[in-house]
Amino acid sequence: MTVHPDSLRLDLEVPVEARVGSAVPIALRVHNVADQPIDLYLRGRPIAFDVIVRRDSGEVVWRRLENAIIPAILRIETLPPHGMLELRADWSLETTTGAPVMPGTYAVQGVLFTEDAELRTVPVTLHVTVG
């Protein structure tokens, strides 16, 4: 079955605020908004998805899959009508190099890798404050 973009909705759940030194729980959700099942052809085992964190300037601070190799394994997930797939990650409020991030405003975006496309969420704002 061909998946039409209007059949899927991607959401990213991130807290509005996090304190320096804490971990940020992140949930990427893929919703089937169609009235019939959809087969998603996803990459990796476990399912490969990325989380990208940027400063206000657009500079990438952290990527979940930085330097990771995504296996060329295909995984088929069938989403029932109006069903959902949830993928979870945590960000330790560190840069990709392991340095703590500074307080400020960050944009967080989720990326789901399918067989032939990258599906991206709308960026979500996260405010990092002093603990």
Chimera marker file (.cmm) of the C-alpha trace (Angstrom):
<marker_set name="trace">
<marker id="1" x="0.000" y="0.000" z="0.000" r="1" g="1" b="0" radius="0.5"/>
<marker id="2" x="1.288" y="3.456" z="-0.843" r="1" g="1" b="0" radius="0.5"/>
<marker id="3" x="1.348" y="5.776" z="2.145" r="1" g="1" b="0" radius="0.5"/>
<marker id="4" x="0.065" y="9.246" z="1.353" r="1" g="1" b="0" radius="0.5"/>
<marker id="5" x="1.519" y="12.057" z="3.494" r="1" g="1" b="0" radius="0.5"/>
<marker id="6" x="-1.968" y="13.110" z="4.553" r="1" g="1" b="0" radius="0.5"/>
<marker id="7" x="-2.515" y="9.626" z="6.048" r="1" g="1" b="0" radius="0.5"/>
<marker id="8" x="0.188" y="10.096" z="8.679" r="1" g="1" b="0" radius="0.5"/>
<marker id="9" x="0.724" y="12.681" z="11.399" r="1" g="1" b="0" radius="0.5"/>
<marker id="10" x="3.981" y="12.944" z="13.336" r="1" g="1" b="0" radius="0.5"/>
<marker id="11" x="4.026" y="14.546" z="16.764" r="1" g="1" b="0" radius="0.5"/>
<marker id="12" x="6.899" y="15.203" z="19.112" r="1" g="1" b="0" radius="0.5"/>
<marker id="13" x="6.261" y="15.448" z="22.833" r="1" g="1" b="0" radius="0.5"/>
<marker id="14" x="8.896" y="17.347" z="24.795" r="1" g="1" b="0" radius="0.5"/>
<marker id="15" x="8.491" y="19.177" z="28.112" r="1" g="1" b="0" radius="0.5"/>
<marker id="16" x="8.173" y="22.947" z="27.784" r="1" g="1" b="0" radius="0.5"/>
<marker id="17" x="10.985" y="23.456" z="30.299" r="1" g="1" b="0" radius="0.5"/>
<marker id="18" x="13.930" y="21.476" z="31.675" r="1" g="1" b="0" radius="0.5"/>
<marker id="19" x="16.563" y="22.319" z="34.260" r="1" g="1" b="0" radius="0.5"/>
<marker id="20" x="20.289" y="22.049" z="33.574" r="1" g="1" b="0" radius="0.5"/>
<marker id="21" x="21.473" y="18.694" z="34.901" r="1" g="1" b="0" radius="0.5"/>
<marker id="22" x="18.207" y="16.849" z="34.269" r="1" g="1" b="0" radius="0.5"/>
<marker id="23" x="17.213" y="14.493" z="31.461" r="1" g="1" b="0" radius="0.5"/>
<marker id="24" x="14.556" y="15.396" z="28.911" r="1" g="1" b="0" radius="0.5"/>
<marker id="25" x="12.068" y="12.646" z="27.981" r="1" g="1" b="0" radius="0.5"/>
<marker id="26" x="11.148" y="12.729" z="24.295" r="1" g="1" b="0" radius="0.5"/>
<marker id="27" x="8.342" y="10.843" z="22.549" r="1" g="1" b="0" radius="0.5"/>
<marker id="28" x="7.974" y="10.673" z="18.773" r="1" g="1" b="0" radius="0.5"/>
<marker id="29" x="4.495" y="9.506" z="17.777" r="1" g="1" b="0" radius="0.5"/>
<marker id="30" x="3.348" y="8.400" z="14.338" r="1" g="1" b="0" radius="0.5"/>
<marker id="31" x="-0.441" y="8.485" z="13.940" r="1" g="1" b="0" radius="0.5"/>
<marker id="32" x="-2.429" y="6.793" z="11.195" r="1" g="1" b="0" radius="0.5"/>
<marker id="33" x="-5.208" y="9.283" z="10.523" r="1" g="1" b="0" radius="0.5"/>
<marker id="34" x="-6.710" y="7.146" z="7.751" r="1" g="1" b="0" radius="0.5"/>
<marker id="35" x="-9.693" y="4.782" z="7.965" r="1" g="1" b="0" radius="0.5"/>
<marker id="36" x="-7.631" y="1.821" z="6.765" r="1" g="1" b="0" radius="0.5"/>
<marker id="37" x="-4.430" y="0.142" z="8.001" r="1" g="1" b="0" radius="0.5"/>
<marker id="38" x="-1.096" y="1.515" z="6.784" r="1" g="1" b="0" radius="0.5"/>
<marker id="39" x="2.101" y="-0.485" z="6.370" r="1" g="1" b="0" radius="0.5"/>
<marker id="40" x="5.116" y="1.594" z="7.346" r="1" g="1" b="0" radius="0.5"/>
<marker id="41" x="8.419" y="0.421" z="5.891" r="1" g="1" b="0" radius="0.5"/>
<marker id="42" x="10.872" y="1.547" z="8.559" r="1" g="1" b="0" radius="0.5"/>
<marker id="43" x="14.639" y="1.288" z="8.699" r="1" g="1" b="0" radius="0.5"/>
<marker id="44" x="16.712" y="-0.333" z="11.408" r="1" g="1" b="0" radius="0.5"/>
<marker id="45" x="16.172" y="-2.764" z="14.221" r="1" g="1" b="0" radius="0.5"/>
<marker id="46" x="15.318" y="-1.250" z="16.613" r="1" g="1" b="0" radius="0.5"/>
<marker id="47" x="13.479" y="1.334" z="14.537" r="1" g="1" b="0" radius="0.5"/>
<marker id="48" x="15.819" y="4.159" z="13.492" r="1" g="1" b="0" radius="0.5"/>
<marker id="49" x="14.659" y="7.613" z="14.467" r="1" g="1" b="0" radius="0.5"/>
<marker id="50" x="16.584" y="10.759" z="15.194" r="1" g="1" b="0" radius="0.5"/>
<marker id="51" x="16.091" y="13.728" z="17.472" r="1" g="1" b="0" radius="0.5"/>
<marker id="52" x="17.794" y="16.968" z="16.466" r="1" g="1" b="0" radius="0.5"/>
<marker id="53" x="18.263" y="19.828" z="18.932" r="1" g="1" b="0" radius="0.5"/>
<marker id="54" x="19.177" y="23.298" z="17.665" r="1" g="1" b="0" radius="0.5"/>
<marker id="55" x="19.966" y="26.629" z="19.298" r="1" g="1" b="0" radius="0.5"/>
<marker id="56" x="17.984" y="29.724" z="18.293" r="1" g="1" b="0" radius="0.5"/>
<marker id="57" x="20.764" y="30.424" z="15.783" r="1" g="1" b="0" radius="0.5"/>
<marker id="58" x="19.996" y="27.127" z="13.995" r="1" g="1" b="0" radius="0.5"/>
<marker id="59" x="23.254" y="25.487" z="15.108" r="1" g="1" b="0" radius="0.5"/>
<marker id="60" x="22.818" y="21.767" z="15.826" r="1" g="1" b="0" radius="0.5"/>
<marker id="61" x="23.663" y="21.068" z="19.468" r="1" g="1" b="0" radius="0.5"/>
<marker id="62" x="22.740" y="17.383" z="19.703" r="1" g="1" b="0" radius="0.5"/>
<marker id="63" x="21.608" y="14.546" z="17.463" r="1" g="1" b="0" radius="0.5"/>
<marker id="64" x="20.476" y="11.249" z="18.890" r="1" g="1" b="0" radius="0.5"/>
<marker id="65" x="22.001" y="9.337" z="15.976" r="1" g="1" b="0" radius="0.5"/>
<marker id="66" x="25.195" y="11.405" z="15.630" r="1" g="1" b="0" radius="0.5"/>
<marker id="67" x="27.830" y="9.118" z="14.016" r="1" g="1" b="0" radius="0.5"/>
<marker id="68" x="25.471" y="6.132" z="14.274" r="1" g="1" b="0" radius="0.5"/>
<marker id="69" x="25.223" y="3.587" z="11.500" r="1" g="1" b="0" radius="0.5"/>
<marker id="70" x="21.655" y="2.673" z="10.611" r="1" g="1" b="0" radius="0.5"/>
<marker id="71" x="21.499" y="-0.995" z="9.610" r="1" g="1" b="0" radius="0.5"/>
<marker id="72" x="20.014" y="-1.643" z="6.179" r="1" g="1" b="0" radius="0.5"/>
<marker id="73" x="17.303" y="-3.749" z="7.791" r="1" g="1" b="0" radius="0.5"/>
<marker id="74" x="13.731" y="-3.184" z="6.743" r="1" g="1" b="0" radius="0.5"/>
<marker id="75" x="11.028" y="-3.462" z="9.369" r="1" g="1" b="0" radius="0.5"/>
<marker id="76" x="7.346" y="-3.382" z="8.495" r="1" g="1" b="0" radius="0.5"/>
<marker id="77" x="4.986" y="-1.933" z="11.097" r="1" g="1" b="0" radius="0.5"/>
<marker id="78" x="1.265" y="-2.048" z="10.365" r="1" g="1" b="0" radius="0.5"/>
<marker id="79" x="-0.644" y="0.797" z="11.952" r="1" g="1" b="0" radius="0.5"/>
<marker id="80" x="-4.353" y="0.032" z="12.322" r="1" g="1" b="0" radius="0.5"/>
<marker id="81" x="-6.889" y="2.702" z="11.363" r="1" g="1" b="0" radius="0.5"/>
<marker id="82" x="-6.322" y="5.658" z="13.723" r="1" g="1" b="0" radius="0.5"/>
<marker id="83" x="-3.526" y="3.675" z="15.414" r="1" g="1" b="0" radius="0.5"/>
<marker id="84" x="-0.241" y="5.025" z="16.756" r="1" g="1" b="0" radius="0.5"/>
<marker id="85" x="3.413" y="4.007" z="17.014" r="1" g="1" b="0" radius="0.5"/>
<marker id="86" x="5.459" y="5.626" z="19.795" r="1" g="1" b="0" radius="0.5"/>
<marker id="87" x="9.255" y="5.834" z="19.943" r="1" g="1" b="0" radius="0.5"/>
<marker id="88" x="11.052" y="7.186" z="23.028" r="1" g="1" b="0" radius="0.5"/>
<marker id="89" x="14.422" y="8.728" z="23.809" r="1" g="1" b="0" radius="0.5"/>
<marker id="90" x="16.030" y="10.828" z="26.537" r="1" g="1" b="0" radius="0.5"/>
<marker id="91" x="18.336" y="13.817" z="26.084" r="1" g="1" b="0" radius="0.5"/>
<marker id="92" x="20.769" y="14.425" z="28.943" r="1" g="1" b="0" radius="0.5"/>
<marker id="93" x="21.037" y="18.165" z="28.123" r="1" g="1" b="0" radius="0.5"/>
<marker id="94" x="24.530" y="17.669" z="26.752" r="1" g="1" b="0" radius="0.5"/>
<marker id="95" x="25.939" y="18.538" z="23.369" r="1" g="1" b="0" radius="0.5"/>
<marker id="96" x="26.991" y="15.837" z="20.937" r="1" g="1" b="0" radius="0.5"/>
<marker id="97" x="30.533" y="16.203" z="22.332" r="1" g="1" b="0" radius="0.5"/>
<marker id="98" x="29.310" y="15.648" z="25.914" r="1" g="1" b="0" radius="0.5"/>
<marker id="99" x="29.494" y="19.240" z="27.191" r="1" g="1" b="0" radius="0.5"/>
<marker id="100" x="26.527" y="20.536" z="29.214" r="1" g="1" b="0" radius="0.5"/>
<marker id="101" x="24.232" y="22.883" z="27.296" r="1" g="1" b="0" radius="0.5"/>
<marker id="102" x="23.748" y="26.447" z="28.430" r="1" g="1" b="0" radius="0.5"/>
<marker id="103" x="20.402" y="27.783" z="29.634" r="1" g="1" b="0" radius="0.5"/>
<marker id="104" x="18.360" y="29.129" z="26.747" r="1" g="1" b="0" radius="0.5"/>
<marker id="105" x="15.763" y="28.254" z="24.156" r="1" g="1" b="0" radius="0.5"/>
<marker id="106" x="16.199" y="25.224" z="21.912" r="1" g="1" b="0" radius="0.5"/>
<marker id="107" x="14.218" y="23.763" z="19.009" r="1" g="1" b="0" radius="0.5"/>
<marker id="108" x="13.718" y="19.992" z="19.104" r="1" g="1" b="0" radius="0.5"/>
<marker id="109" x="12.711" y="18.039" z="15.993" r="1" g="1" b="0" radius="0.5"/>
<marker id="110" x="12.008" y="14.357" z="15.437" r="1" g="1" b="0" radius="0.5"/>
<marker id="111" x="12.956" y="12.432" z="12.292" r="1" g="1" b="0" radius="0.5"/>
<marker id="112" x="11.588" y="9.022" z="11.316" r="1" g="1" b="0" radius="0.5"/>
<marker id="113" x="13.469" y="7.083" z="8.635" r="1" g="1" b="0" radius="0.5"/>
<marker id="114" x="11.284" y="5.126" z="6.239" r="1" g="1" b="0" radius="0.5"/>
<marker id="115" x="12.345" y="2.994" z="3.311" r="1" g="1" b="0" radius="0.5"/>
<marker id="116" x="12.470" y="5.934" z="0.920" r="1" g="1" b="0" radius="0.5"/>
<marker id="117" x="11.972" y="9.149" z="2.912" r="1" g="1" b="0" radius="0.5"/>
<marker id="118" x="12.700" y="11.023" z="6.113" r="1" g="1" b="0" radius="0.5"/>
<marker id="119" x="9.537" y="12.137" z="7.877" r="1" g="1" b="0" radius="0.5"/>
<marker id="120" x="10.066" y="15.180" z="10.126" r="1" g="1" b="0" radius="0.5"/>
<marker id="121" x="8.036" y="16.699" z="12.909" r="1" g="1" b="0" radius="0.5"/>
<marker id="122" x="7.436" y="20.380" z="13.343" r="1" g="1" b="0" radius="0.5"/>
<marker id="123" x="10.135" y="21.707" z="15.731" r="1" g="1" b="0" radius="0.5"/>
<marker id="124" x="9.067" y="22.014" z="19.378" r="1" g="1" b="0" radius="0.5"/>
<marker id="125" x="10.447" y="24.701" z="21.712" r="1" g="1" b="0" radius="0.5"/>
<marker id="126" x="12.270" y="23.684" z="24.894" r="1" g="1" b="0" radius="0.5"/>
<marker id="127" x="13.439" y="26.213" z="27.495" r="1" g="1" b="0" radius="0.5"/>
<marker id="128" x="16.490" y="25.121" z="29.491" r="1" g="1" b="0" radius="0.5"/>
<marker id="129" x="16.786" y="26.873" z="32.836" r="1" g="1" b="0" radius="0.5"/>
<marker id="130" x="19.340" y="26.962" z="35.632" r="1" g="1" b="0" radius="0.5"/>
<marker id="131" x="18.815" y="24.186" z="38.196" r="1" g="1" b="0" radius="0.5"/>
<link id1="1" id2="2" r="1" g="1" b="0" radius="0.2"/>
<link id1="2" id2="3" r="1" g="1" b="0" radius="0.2"/>
<link id1="3" id2="4" r="1" g="1" b="0" radius="0.2"/>
<link id1="4" id2="5" r="1" g="1" b="0" radius="0.2"/>
<link id1="5" id2="6" r="1" g="1" b="0" radius="0.2"/>
<link id1="6" id2="7" r="1" g="1" b="0" radius="0.2"/>
<link id1="7" id2="8" r="1" g="1" b="0" radius="0.2"/>
<link id1="8" id2="9" r="1" g="1" b="0" radius="0.2"/>
<link id1="9" id2="10" r="1" g="1" b="0" radius="0.2"/>
<link id1="10" id2="11" r="1" g="1" b="0" radius="0.2"/>
<link id1="11" id2="12" r="1" g="1" b="0" radius="0.2"/>
<link id1="12" id2="13" r="1" g="1" b="0" radius="0.2"/>
<link id1="13" id2="14" r="1" g="1" b="0" radius="0.2"/>
<link id1="14" id2="15" r="1" g="1" b="0" radius="0.2"/>
<link id1="15" id2="16" r="1" g="1" b="0" radius="0.2"/>
<link id1="16" id2="17" r="1" g="1" b="0" radius="0.2"/>
<link id1="17" id2="18" r="1" g="1" b="0" radius="0.2"/>
<link id1="18" id2="19" r="1" g="1" b="0" radius="0.2"/>
<link id1="19" id2="20" r="1" g="1" b="0" radius="0.2"/>
<link id1="20" id2="21" r="1" g="1" b="0" radius="0.2"/>
<link id1="21" id2="22" r="1" g="1" b="0" radius="0.2"/>
<link id1="22" id2="23" r="1" g="1" b="0" radius="0.2"/>
<link id1="23" id2="24" r="1" g="1" b="0" radius="0.2"/>
<link id1="24" id2="25" r="1" g="1" b="0" radius="0.2"/>
<link id1="25" id2="26" r="1" g="1" b="0" radius="0.2"/>
<link id1="26" id2="27" r="1" g="1" b="0" radius="0.2"/>
<link id1="27" id2="28" r="1" g="1" b="0" radius="0.2"/>
<link id1="28" id2="29" r="1" g="1" b="0" radius="0.2"/>
<link id1="29" id2="30" r="1" g="1" b="0" radius="0.2"/>
<link id1="30" id2="31" r="1" g="1" b="0" radius="0.2"/>
<link id1="31" id2="32" r="1" g="1" b="0" radius="0.2"/>
<link id1="32" id2="33" r="1" g="1" b="0" radius="0.2"/>
<link id1="33" id2="34" r="1" g="1" b="0" radius="0.2"/>
<link id1="34" id2="35" r="1" g="1" b="0" radius="0.2"/>
<link id1="35" id2="36" r="1" g="1" b="0" radius="0.2"/>
<link id1="36" id2="37" r="1" g="1" b="0" radius="0.2"/>
<link id1="37" id2="38" r="1" g="1" b="0" radius="0.2"/>
<link id1="38" id2="39" r="1" g="1" b="0" radius="0.2"/>
<link id1="39" id2="40" r="1" g="1" b="0" radius="0.2"/>
<link id1="40" id2="41" r="1" g="1" b="0" radius="0.2"/>
<link id1="41" id2="42" r="1" g="1" b="0" radius="0.2"/>
<link id1="42" id2="43" r="1" g="1" b="0" radius="0.2"/>
<link id1="43" id2="44" r="1" g="1" b="0" radius="0.2"/>
<link id1="44" id2="45" r="1" g="1" b="0" radius="0.2"/>
<link id1="45" id2="46" r="1" g="1" b="0" radius="0.2"/>
<link id1="46" id2="47" r="1" g="1" b="0" radius="0.2"/>
<link id1="47" id2="48" r="1" g="1" b="0" radius="0.2"/>
<link id1="48" id2="49" r="1" g="1" b="0" radius="0.2"/>
<link id1="49" id2="50" r="1" g="1" b="0" radius="0.2"/>
<link id1="50" id2="51" r="1" g="1" b="0" radius="0.2"/>
<link id1="51" id2="52" r="1" g="1" b="0" radius="0.2"/>
<link id1="52" id2="53" r="1" g="1" b="0" radius="0.2"/>
<link id1="53" id2="54" r="1" g="1" b="0" radius="0.2"/>
<link id1="54" id2="55" r="1" g="1" b="0" radius="0.2"/>
<link id1="55" id2="56" r="1" g="1" b="0" radius="0.2"/>
<link id1="56" id2="57" r="1" g="1" b="0" radius="0.2"/>
<link id1="57" id2="58" r="1" g="1" b="0" radius="0.2"/>
<link id1="58" id2="59" r="1" g="1" b="0" radius="0.2"/>
<link id1="59" id2="60" r="1" g="1" b="0" radius="0.2"/>
<link id1="60" id2="61" r="1" g="1" b="0" radius="0.2"/>
<link id1="61" id2="62" r="1" g="1" b="0" radius="0.2"/>
<link id1="62" id2="63" r="1" g="1" b="0" radius="0.2"/>
<link id1="63" id2="64" r="1" g="1" b="0" radius="0.2"/>
<link id1="64" id2="65" r="1" g="1" b="0" radius="0.2"/>
<link id1="65" id2="66" r="1" g="1" b="0" radius="0.2"/>
<link id1="66" id2="67" r="1" g="1" b="0" radius="0.2"/>
<link id1="67" id2="68" r="1" g="1" b="0" radius="0.2"/>
<link id1="68" id2="69" r="1" g="1" b="0" radius="0.2"/>
<link id1="69" id2="70" r="1" g="1" b="0" radius="0.2"/>
<link id1="70" id2="71" r="1" g="1" b="0" radius="0.2"/>
<link id1="71" id2="72" r="1" g="1" b="0" radius="0.2"/>
<link id1="72" id2="73" r="1" g="1" b="0" radius="0.2"/>
<link id1="73" id2="74" r="1" g="1" b="0" radius="0.2"/>
<link id1="74" id2="75" r="1" g="1" b="0" radius="0.2"/>
<link id1="75" id2="76" r="1" g="1" b="0" radius="0.2"/>
<link id1="76" id2="77" r="1" g="1" b="0" radius="0.2"/>
<link id1="77" id2="78" r="1" g="1" b="0" radius="0.2"/>
<link id1="78" id2="79" r="1" g="1" b="0" radius="0.2"/>
<link id1="79" id2="80" r="1" g="1" b="0" radius="0.2"/>
<link id1="80" id2="81" r="1" g="1" b="0" radius="0.2"/>
<link id1="81" id2="82" r="1" g="1" b="0" radius="0.2"/>
<link id1="82" id2="83" r="1" g="1" b="0" radius="0.2"/>
<link id1="83" id2="84" r="1" g="1" b="0" radius="0.2"/>
<link id1="84" id2="85" r="1" g="1" b="0" radius="0.2"/>
<link id1="85" id2="86" r="1" g="1" b="0" radius="0.2"/>
<link id1="86" id2="87" r="1" g="1" b="0" radius="0.2"/>
<link id1="87" id2="88" r="1" g="1" b="0" radius="0.2"/>
<link id1="88" id2="89" r="1" g="1" b="0" radius="0.2"/>
<link id1="89" id2="90" r="1" g="1" b="0" radius="0.2"/>
<link id1="90" id2="91" r="1" g="1" b="0" radius="0.2"/>
<link id1="91" id2="92" r="1" g="1" b="0" radius="0.2"/>
<link id1="92" id2="93" r="1" g="1" b="0" radius="0.2"/>
<link id1="93" id2="94" r="1" g="1" b="0" radius="0.2"/>
<link id1="94" id2="95" r="1" g="1" b="0" radius="0.2"/>
<link id1="95" id2="96" r="1" g="1" b="0" radius="0.2"/>
<link id1="96" id2="97" r="1" g="1" b="0" radius="0.2"/>
<link id1="97" id2="98" r="1" g="1" b="0" radius="0.2"/>
<link id1="98" id2="99" r="1" g="1" b="0" radius="0.2"/>
<link id1="99" id2="100" r="1" g="1" b="0" radius="0.2"/>
<link id1="100" id2="101" r="1" g="1" b="0" radius="0.2"/>
<link id1="101" id2="102" r="1" g="1" b="0" radius="0.2"/>
<link id1="102" id2="103" r="1" g="1" b="0" radius="0.2"/>
<link id1="103" id2="104" r="1" g="1" b="0" radius="0.2"/>
<link id1="104" id2="105" r="1" g="1" b="0" radius="0.2"/>
<link id1="105" id2="106" r="1" g="1" b="0" radius="0.2"/>
<link id1="106" id2="107" r="1" g="1" b="0" radius="0.2"/>
<link id1="107" id2="108" r="1" g="1" b="0" radius="0.2"/>
<link id1="108" id2="109" r="1" g="1" b="0" radius="0.2"/>
<link id1="109" id2="110" r="1" g="1" b="0" radius="0.2"/>
<link id1="110" id2="111" r="1" g="1" b="0" radius="0.2"/>
<link id1="111" id2="112" r="1" g="1" b="0" radius="0.2"/>
<link id1="112" id2="113" r="1" g="1" b="0" radius="0.2"/>
<link id1="113" id2="114" r="1" g="1" b="0" radius="0.2"/>
<link id1="114" id2="115" r="1" g="1" b="0" radius="0.2"/>
<link id1="115" id2="116" r="1" g="1" b="0" radius="0.2"/>
<link id1="116" id2="117" r="1" g="1" b="0" radius="0.2"/>
<link id1="117" id2="118" r="1" g="1" b="0" radius="0.2"/>
<link id1="118" id2="119" r="1" g="1" b="0" radius="0.2"/>
<link id1="119" id2="120" r="1" g="1" b="0" radius="0.2"/>
<link id1="120" id2="121" r="1" g="1" b="0" radius="0.2"/>
<link id1="121" id2="122" r="1" g="1" b="0" radius="0.2"/>
<link id1="122" id2="123" r="1" g="1" b="0" radius="0.2"/>
<link id1="123" id2="124" r="1" g="1" b="0" radius="0.2"/>
<link id1="124" id2="125" r="1" g="1" b="0" radius="0.2"/>
<link id1="125" id2="126" r="1" g="1" b="0" radius="0.2"/>
<link id1="126" id2="127" r="1" g="1" b="0" radius="0.2"/>
<link id1="127" id2="128" r="1" g="1" b="0" radius="0.2"/>
<link id1="128" id2="129" r="1" g="1" b="0" radius="0.2"/>
<link id1="129" id2="130" r="1" g="1" b="0" radius="0.2"/>
<link id1="130" id2="131" r="1" g="1" b="0" radius="0.2"/>
</marker_set>
